[in-house]
Amino acid sequence: MAGTPSTDQAPAPGTEPSAKLDRTVVVTGLVIVAGMLMSVLDSTIVNVALDTLSSDLDASLAKTQWVVTGYLLSVAMVIPVTGWAMDRFGSKRIWILAVALFMLGSALCATAWNMESLIGFRILQGLGGGMLLPAGQTMIARAAGPDRMGSAMAILGVPMLLGPVFGPVLGGLLVEYTTWHWIFVVNVPVGILAIALAVWKLPTGAPAGPAVRLDVIGVVMLSGSLAALLYGLSEASSRGGFGEWGVLGWLIGGAVGLALYVAYSLVRGPASIIDVRLLSNRVFANSTAAVFLVAIGMFGGMLLLPLYYQTVRDQGALDAGLLLAPQGLGAIVAVLLTGKLTDRIGAGYVVPVGVVLALIGTFPFTQVGVDTSYVWLCVALFVRGIGLGAVMMPTISSAYSTLSKDQASRGAPTLSAIQQVGASLGSAVLITVLTHELTRKLASGGVESGSTGSGGGATELHSIPKSELPVVGPLLADSYQVAFWVAFALTALIIIPALALPRHLHGRPDRSGAAPTSGAGDT
């Protein structure tokens, strides 16, 4: 919202921006990373500990799954309101509030006395976690300005890309050598440090303009629709399919709700909690489509990797996490190389190359067996990691490259919601393919599927008895091949919107796809 000047800095109009990030942007990015790393690691750590939580708190695995589902629904509820809150109260205050809520929720989770209390505290934790990603992206976008967006967003690539890789390692260590309480206690000192750094180093981040009344109707419609979609997708993952009405009903309800919100927002315009007319900006729309496909294909595929190592190769959570480390190293290489490159030549050149590398790194997993060389798979994961890093952050940076500073706070929740839905959809689709393929192969091989734990979701795959692995292992490996082929195809789809991402002409940004802030059509 135009009007009141913000303390977030961007290059002055008419001046040639420096390609190098200044100290303020770097410091802001590192402070945000400190907070985001906590939440990104936490989600994967908790997934590793579900069996332990179920046993120690004497709860069924179905009820324990609500530790993840409750958090996910809480995130969905709070994402839409984050942009309005930053505009109304200032980005620094909202960031500190988000970290504080996450840290408080973590501390309370560590004191949980039964499964119901743990689920309740996880919902509180999710209120903070849901604000961290959109708030962090908005602050980076405002501080860096469009001409240095690639370099700035590369900083955020550290927690987003490394968390799913190293989270299982840390989770495995904590579960194996301590009690489950420590998977939550570990967030408390990190949260204290993140708040201290934010108070000390973040710019004031004053409200972006005059106070605007909260669009309560829009919040209810959008948050409720997102929650219904994510719950339906979570149920699809748990049940291993989309065919039951307990899944379809939620998905249909969420989709109808989103359609109604789009119509509502088109009528209400900028006063709506998220203005869907931002998608009239061609660059933002293409980038949003690419982010959605990236989340489906790549983050859905990241679910299969540890599952393969744990269910087919009988590796523990710690060893499976260590075997995924090459993907994290590849992502680091990509983040270091692609940030400035994106600023110089544009995401339209960088992302397609990243897609090709991701496909090259995914292909060996379409051929996996029960004894495929770990060295070969580690090399493939390193290449896949480079592809991940070269796709994810340049795509996000291009989404912000043509948004004004005022629009960034409303664009960030859109991208966060798209990422969350895409990742959940990708996971549900791939788990469904995997479990259905295994059920089919077991039936054709004359093996009773009920004894192996197949036919359900991801948690059921872990229940396959070790004594059954000599018989089931090859069939399970073949099923992973099919699932990875689907992940390969979903990743390949990213190339379609990627080819429409911005390319810089003669080393300078081409902003022809931007929609002017005045509301006129594209130039």
HELIX and SHEET records of a PDB file:
HELIX    1   1 ARG A   23  VAL A   48  1                                  26    
HELIX    2   2 LEU A   50  ASP A   56  1                                   7    
HELIX    3   3 LEU A   61  THR A   64  1                                   4    
HELIX    4   4 TRP A   66  PHE A   89  1                                  24    
HELIX    5   5 SER A   91  ALA A  110  1                                  20    
HELIX    6   6 MET A  115  ALA A  144  1                                  30    
HELIX    7   7 PRO A  146  ARG A  148  5                                   3    
HELIX    8   8 MET A  149  TYR A  177  1                                  29    
HELIX    9   9 TRP A  182  VAL A  185  1                                   4    
HELIX   10  10 ASN A  187  LYS A  201  1                                  15    
HELIX   11  11 VAL A  216  ARG A  239  1                                  24    
HELIX   12  12 TRP A  245  ARG A  268  1                                  24    
HELIX   13  13 GLY A  269  ALA A  271  5                                   3    
HELIX   14  14 VAL A  276  SER A  280  5                                   5    
HELIX   15  15 ARG A  282  VAL A  294  1                                  13    
HELIX   16  16 ALA A  295  PHE A  299  3                                   5    
HELIX   17  17 GLY A  300  LEU A  307  1                                   8    
HELIX   18  18 TYR A  308  VAL A  312  3                                   5    
HELIX   19  19 ALA A  317  LEU A  323  1                                   7    
HELIX   20  20 ALA A  325  ILE A  345  1                                  21    
HELIX   21  21 ALA A  347  THR A  362  1                                  16    
HELIX   22  22 PHE A  363  GLN A  367  5                                   5    
HELIX   23  23 TYR A  374  TYR A  400  1                                  27    
HELIX   24  24 LYS A  405  SER A  444  1                                  40    
HELIX   25  25 SER A  449  SER A  451  5                                   3    
HELIX   26  26 ALA A  458  LEU A  461  1                                   4    
HELIX   27  27 LYS A  466  GLU A  468  5                                   3    
HELIX   28  28 LEU A  469  ALA A  492  1                                  24    
HELIX   29  29 ILE A  495  ALA A  498  1                                   4    
END                                                                             
